[in-house]
Amino acid sequence: MNLALKALLITLPLLLVAKEATVEQLFNVVTVKVKKETIAQRIKNYGYVTMDESRVYDISPRFGGYVVKLQADKIYKKVKKGEPLLSVYSPEVFKAKEEYLNAAKYVKQRKDKAMLRSAKLKLELLGITNKEIQELVKQNRASTNTTIFSPIDGYVFFKGVNRGSAFNAKQKLFEIVNLDEVWVEAKLFEESRADLSDTKNYELSFKGIKKIYKTDKKLLYPRLDPKVATLTLRLRVDNASHQLFPGMYARVISLKDEKTQLTLPTTAVIRKDAKYYVFMVGEFEGEYEPLEVHVKIIDANTYAVLDALKEGDEVVNNALFMMDSDAQINSLY
């Protein structure tokens, strides 16, 4: 056999295999559907988490006394509503308890309930709970100690007493802060104020937290910081999981001019002669037809589709230069 012919017969199967692989790769077309999405202009600002002032509670007894037992003995301790914070001895409260018991005994003999009501009101004005007053009647004995309970769920952000401490009436013993909701305060330049009327929703992200927080509850403080010429925008954020703490740094994204639009990835649109085209999936498998569309850039990865397509339409999402070449060869443009 001729050596040249023999070499051709040996290499021909390899060429055929290579050709088949290339053809298979050329027709490995990926498609994508037109989607309807809510799109907005995203304006970035920065801020920090602060406590919600309406969720801060000071424990300031209306009487003086001495700390006997301290349950809330650590700063930032988490406490529940109704949980005891400390037990105290107060001569003023102890005297009021005895007066109430004496009034109760007197009422049994004289049926004068006005005296009993007056004695009870005195205890209530001192901040003694109705539960403790009922226990006083049940035991028929004045306890020397009085327990102060937490009025809310929260954290001890301030502790002003220790075991054995003396305190005066009106003295602040604890500050309890509920963090179920927090504020994020963002700084804005004056010229950004005009954008607020077109901005309803905000997205907030924090270092080390994957969750993106969303809110539409905002308040612009009616005061400008003259030193840096900035306004403060306050956003109320749900924090039921207690992942956010005061002082945390926040990235704030303002979603301006939110609109529902048809979208496609930029990889599905080809620009040719100052026009934009997509390749629609045809009726038969492997059939694609170029279609001129009008689009608007939303970001580096997304186009808004303005016409020619509807939600659910399927177009080619890769190898558009190959589709373009084939369309030119077949005079489809």
Number of C-alpha atoms within 10 A of each C-alpha: 5 6 8 8 9 10 10 10 11 10 10 11 11 11 11 11 11 12 12 12 11 11 11 11 10 12 11 11 14 11 14 18 18 19 18 16 15 12 18 17 15 18 14 13 15 16 22 19 22 19 20 18 11 10 16 16 17 17 20 17 18 14 17 19 19 19 21 17 19 18 14 22 15 13 14 16 15 15 22 15 11 12 16 17 22 21 18 24 19 20 15 13 25 17 13 19 24 18 20 25 20 15 20 21 14 15 15 10 8 8 12 13 14 11 17 20 13 14 20 21 15 17 22 13 11 15 15 20 15 12 8 14 18 11 13 17 14 9 10 14 12 20 15 14 18 20 18 18 19 22 17 17 18 22 20 23 17 18 18 13 19 17 15 12 14 15 20 15 12 12 16 16 19 21 20 25 24 24 25 18 18 25 25 27 24 21 19 18 14 12 9 12 13 9 13 15 9 12 18 15 19 21 17 21 17 18 9 7 10 8 10 10 15 17 14 13 13 18 12 15 11 8 9 14 11 8 6 9 11 18 22 20 19 21 24 20 22 16 16 11 9 12 12 24 15 14 12 13 18 20 17 25 18 21 20 19 16 16 11 11 17 21 25 23 18 17 16 22 24 19 11 10 5 5 11 15 20 25 23 19 18 13 9 7 7 10 10 18 17 20 16 18 16 14 21 11 12 16 12 8 10 18 21 23 22 14 11 10 19 15 14 12 12 18 24 22 20 16 15 19 10 12 20 19 11 13 16 11 10 9 8 11 12
